[in-house]
Amino acid sequence: MKQRNLFKSRLKCWPSSLVARSGVGNFSGGLVSHKNLADLDSLGRGPRGIIRVGRKICYLVKELIDCFSLRSEFLDDYGVCHET
């Protein structure tokens, strides 16, 4: 649950309601690259709410946060996975 709150803090900090795919690395603090997200999109596993603006692909911030939250897991000191 703490982890979801960490991602949700980006909702207030990000200056726009959209994130360009090329800016996903900056948005995620380097955790997810734009190439990784493009691969997830092609497999149908990426975030919902994809928007094309000219030649740029963008994501709604809320949908990107939801996608990151669903794809993450919290590990304790022993590497044991805990559901978020």
Secondary structure, DSSP 8 states (H G I E B T S, - for coil): -HHHHHHHHHHHHSSSSEEEGGGHHHHTTTSS-HHHHHHHHHTT-S-S-EEEETTEEEEEHHHHHHHHHHT--EE-TT--EE--
